[in-house]
Amino acid sequence: MKRTSVIFLAVALTALAGVAVAQDVYSVNTVGFYKVDILPAGKMYLAAMQFDQINPADETMLGVFGTNNLRKSNLPTAADRLYLWDGVAWHQFFQKTDGQFYDVTAPTIPTNPALHAATAFFLQSPGPSTTTNTITLKGQVIEDTTVLTSVPVGLRTYAYPFSERSALKDMALDEQGTAANLPTAADRLYLYNSASNAYQQCWLKLADRDGYDTAVTGGSPQNPTVALGQAFWYQARNAFSWSETNVYLGNL
């Protein structure tokens, strides 16, 4: 499987543009950052954490976002909000002017949940906001050889487990998920497309195990690319273990 890396060596500081919302990626050796736009007026974006933190103790909400990234307010409706899945339910957090995070269901108790690499989460701007908030996520390029993710039956959010963008056809998902000759029997991937302001749905076709758009009958494989910093929805017909290998480990 051929892929295009977004990680660059120290000999050239390079920028790569192109996520669903405006994003630049910079990397020197194995440390880098990328930017994500939180669009105004209550818009939501399904984001991904695709770096390790240099200090493992910083793999928390406060360690990842710091105190100068998100819009802060003592009222959750006036702050940027972060939605995090705990395996059972979604929890909604916001950052007060004291720099601490709070669960909207317990707005007087500071909290700092874990936020590890390969985690998907939603970011949402305040409803009254009129400007885009561009945030920066930084850290160390993920150097694991293989990452194993448990994929249960049903619809869940996922992040690509390494510090790069990847097309569906280049992920092990297209080999390990359930493929079928009909979209109603196959696994599906849902990826937000900013141009159409809608989710593109692709299903795994048994004939070639490529991703085909559910809105198009026949035709060629679509195989959308999941950008760095972007997460996606995946609907599994059968439970399986998604085992992804880091093909760029030798370049770091």
C-alpha positions as CSV (number, residue, x, y, z in Angstrom):
1,M,0.0,0.0,0.0
2,K,1.5,3.3,-1.0
3,R,1.1,6.4,1.2
4,T,2.2,10.0,1.2
5,S,3.9,11.0,4.4
6,V,3.2,14.4,6.1
7,I,6.3,14.0,8.4
8,F,9.4,15.7,7.2
9,L,13.0,15.5,8.3
10,A,15.0,18.4,9.8
11,V,16.7,19.3,6.5
12,A,13.5,21.0,5.4
13,L,10.8,22.7,7.4
14,T,7.8,22.1,5.3
15,A,4.1,23.1,5.5
16,L,1.3,20.9,4.2
17,A,-2.2,22.4,3.8
18,G,-5.5,20.6,3.4
19,V,-7.8,19.5,6.1
20,A,-11.6,19.8,6.1
21,V,-11.1,23.1,7.9
22,A,-8.0,25.1,7.1
23,Q,-4.9,23.5,8.6
24,D,-1.2,23.7,8.3
25,V,1.2,21.0,9.4
26,Y,4.8,21.6,10.4
27,S,7.3,19.1,11.6
28,V,11.0,19.0,12.4
29,N,12.3,15.5,13.1
30,T,9.7,13.9,15.3
31,V,8.2,16.9,17.0
32,G,5.5,18.9,15.2
33,F,2.2,20.6,15.3
34,Y,-1.0,21.1,13.2
35,K,-3.7,23.7,13.3
36,V,-7.5,23.2,13.3
37,D,-10.2,25.9,12.8
38,I,-13.2,25.9,15.1
39,L,-15.7,27.6,12.9
40,P,-18.2,30.1,14.5
41,A,-21.9,30.0,15.3
42,G,-22.0,26.6,17.1
43,K,-20.3,24.6,14.3
44,M,-18.8,21.3,15.3
45,Y,-15.7,19.5,14.0
46,L,-14.7,15.9,14.5
47,A,-11.0,16.2,15.4
48,A,-8.3,13.7,16.2
49,M,-5.3,13.8,18.5
50,Q,-2.4,12.4,16.4
51,F,0.6,13.2,18.5
52,D,2.1,11.8,21.7
53,Q,2.9,14.3,24.4
54,I,6.7,14.7,25.1
55,N,5.9,14.4,28.8
56,P,3.4,11.5,29.2
57,A,2.0,13.3,32.2
58,D,0.6,15.9,29.7
59,E,-1.6,13.4,28.0
60,T,-4.6,15.2,29.5
61,M,-7.1,17.8,28.2
62,L,-5.1,20.6,29.9
63,G,-1.8,19.2,28.7
64,V,-3.0,19.0,25.1
65,F,-4.9,22.3,24.9
66,G,-3.1,24.5,27.5
67,T,-4.7,27.7,28.5
68,N,-4.4,29.8,25.3
69,N,-6.1,27.7,22.7
70,L,-9.8,27.5,23.4
71,R,-12.2,30.3,24.0
72,K,-12.7,30.5,27.8
73,S,-15.8,31.6,29.7
74,N,-17.4,30.9,33.1
75,L,-20.5,30.0,31.1
76,P,-20.4,26.8,29.0
77,T,-22.6,28.4,26.3
78,A,-20.0,31.2,25.8
79,A,-16.9,28.9,25.6
80,D,-15.5,26.5,23.1
81,R,-16.7,23.0,24.0
82,L,-15.0,19.6,23.7
83,Y,-17.0,16.3,23.5
84,L,-15.2,13.2,24.6
85,W,-16.5,9.6,24.5
86,D,-15.7,7.5,27.6
87,G,-16.8,4.1,26.1
88,V,-20.3,4.5,27.4
89,A,-21.4,8.1,26.8
90,W,-20.3,11.5,25.4
91,H,-19.2,14.0,28.0
92,Q,-19.0,17.8,27.3
93,F,-16.3,20.0,28.7
94,F,-15.4,23.7,28.7
95,Q,-12.6,25.8,30.0
96,K,-13.3,28.6,32.5
97,T,-11.3,31.9,32.8
98,D,-9.2,30.2,35.5
99,G,-7.8,27.9,32.8
100,Q,-9.3,24.8,34.3
101,F,-11.6,22.4,32.5
102,Y,-15.1,21.6,33.8
103,D,-17.8,19.1,32.9
104,V,-20.9,20.9,31.9
105,T,-22.8,18.6,34.3
106,A,-20.6,19.6,37.2
107,P,-19.5,23.2,36.4
108,T,-18.0,23.9,39.9
109,I,-15.6,21.0,40.0
110,P,-12.3,21.3,38.0
111,T,-11.4,18.2,36.0
112,N,-8.7,17.1,33.6
113,P,-9.6,13.9,31.7
114,A,-7.0,11.9,29.9
115,L,-6.5,12.7,26.2
116,H,-4.2,10.2,24.6
117,A,-2.9,9.9,21.0
118,A,-5.4,8.3,18.5
119,T,-8.4,9.8,20.3
120,A,-11.3,11.2,18.4
121,F,-13.3,14.1,19.9
122,F,-15.6,16.9,18.9
123,L,-14.9,20.6,19.1
124,Q,-17.7,23.1,19.1
125,S,-17.7,26.9,19.0
126,P,-20.1,29.0,21.1
127,G,-23.5,29.6,19.5
128,P,-23.1,33.4,19.6
129,S,-19.6,33.4,18.2
130,T,-18.9,35.2,14.9
131,T,-15.2,34.5,14.4
132,T,-13.1,31.4,13.8
133,N,-10.8,30.2,16.5
134,T,-7.7,28.6,15.1
135,I,-6.1,26.2,17.7
136,T,-2.7,24.5,17.6
137,L,-2.2,20.9,18.6
138,K,1.4,19.9,19.1
139,G,3.5,17.0,20.4
140,Q,5.8,14.2,19.4
141,V,5.3,12.0,16.3
142,I,3.8,8.7,17.3
143,E,6.6,6.1,17.1
144,D,4.7,2.9,17.9
145,T,5.3,0.1,15.5
146,T,1.7,-1.2,15.5
147,V,-1.5,0.1,17.1
148,L,-4.3,-2.3,17.9
149,T,-7.8,-0.8,18.2
150,S,-10.9,-2.8,19.2
151,V,-13.8,-2.1,16.8
152,P,-17.2,-3.2,18.2
153,V,-20.3,-3.7,16.2
154,G,-22.1,-0.4,15.5
155,L,-21.2,3.3,14.8
156,R,-18.3,4.8,16.6
157,T,-15.7,7.6,16.1
158,Y,-12.1,6.8,15.4
159,A,-8.8,8.5,14.8
160,Y,-6.0,7.3,12.5
161,P,-3.4,6.1,15.1
162,F,-0.3,7.7,13.5
163,S,0.9,11.3,12.8
164,E,-0.1,11.4,9.2
165,R,-3.1,11.7,6.9
166,S,-4.3,8.5,5.2
167,A,-6.6,7.5,2.4
168,L,-9.2,4.7,3.3
169,K,-7.5,2.4,0.7
170,D,-4.2,2.8,2.5
171,M,-5.6,1.9,5.9
172,A,-5.8,-1.7,7.2
173,L,-9.5,-1.0,7.8
174,D,-10.2,-1.8,4.2
175,E,-8.6,-5.2,4.6
176,Q,-9.9,-6.1,8.1
177,G,-13.4,-4.7,8.1
178,T,-16.5,-6.4,6.7
179,A,-16.8,-6.1,2.9
180,A,-19.9,-7.1,0.9
181,N,-21.5,-6.7,-2.5
182,L,-24.3,-4.5,-1.1
183,P,-23.7,-1.3,0.9
184,T,-26.4,-2.4,3.4
185,A,-24.2,-5.4,4.4
186,A,-20.8,-3.8,4.4
187,D,-18.9,-1.6,6.9
188,R,-19.2,2.1,6.3
189,L,-16.9,5.1,6.9
190,Y,-18.4,8.6,7.3
191,L,-16.0,11.5,6.7
192,Y,-17.0,15.2,6.9
193,N,-16.6,17.2,3.7
194,S,-16.4,20.9,4.2
195,A,-17.1,21.7,0.5
196,S,-20.5,20.0,0.6
197,N,-21.0,20.6,4.4
198,A,-22.1,17.0,4.7
199,Y,-20.7,13.6,5.5
200,Q,-19.4,11.4,2.7
201,Q,-20.4,7.8,3.2
202,C,-18.2,5.0,1.8
203,W,-18.9,1.3,2.0
204,L,-16.4,-1.6,1.6
205,K,-17.1,-3.5,-1.6
206,L,-16.2,-7.2,-1.6
207,A,-14.9,-7.3,-5.2
208,D,-11.8,-5.1,-4.5
209,R,-12.2,-4.0,-0.8
210,D,-12.2,-0.4,-1.9
211,G,-14.5,2.4,-0.6
212,Y,-17.5,3.3,-2.8
213,D,-19.7,6.2,-2.2
214,T,-23.2,5.1,-1.1
215,A,-24.7,8.0,-3.1
216,V,-23.3,6.7,-6.3
217,T,-24.4,3.6,-8.1
218,G,-21.5,1.7,-9.6
219,G,-18.6,3.9,-10.7
220,S,-15.1,4.0,-9.4
221,P,-13.9,3.7,-5.8
222,Q,-14.0,7.0,-3.9
223,N,-11.5,6.2,-1.1
224,P,-11.6,9.5,0.8
225,T,-8.5,10.8,2.6
226,V,-8.7,11.4,6.3
227,A,-6.6,14.5,6.9
228,L,-4.2,14.9,9.8
229,G,-6.1,16.2,12.8
230,Q,-9.4,14.9,11.4
231,A,-11.4,11.9,12.9
232,F,-14.1,9.9,11.3
233,W,-17.2,7.7,12.0
234,Y,-16.9,4.0,11.2
235,Q,-19.9,1.6,11.3
236,A,-18.9,-2.0,11.8
237,R,-21.2,-5.0,10.9
238,N,-19.0,-7.4,12.8
239,A,-16.6,-6.8,15.7
240,F,-12.9,-7.0,14.9
241,S,-9.4,-5.8,15.9
242,W,-8.0,-3.0,13.7
243,S,-4.3,-3.6,13.5
244,E,-2.5,-0.6,11.9
245,T,1.3,-0.6,11.1
246,N,3.5,2.5,11.2
247,V,5.0,2.4,7.7
248,Y,7.1,5.6,8.3
249,L,8.9,4.4,11.4
250,G,12.2,4.1,9.6
251,N,12.1,7.7,8.4
252,L,11.9,9.2,11.9
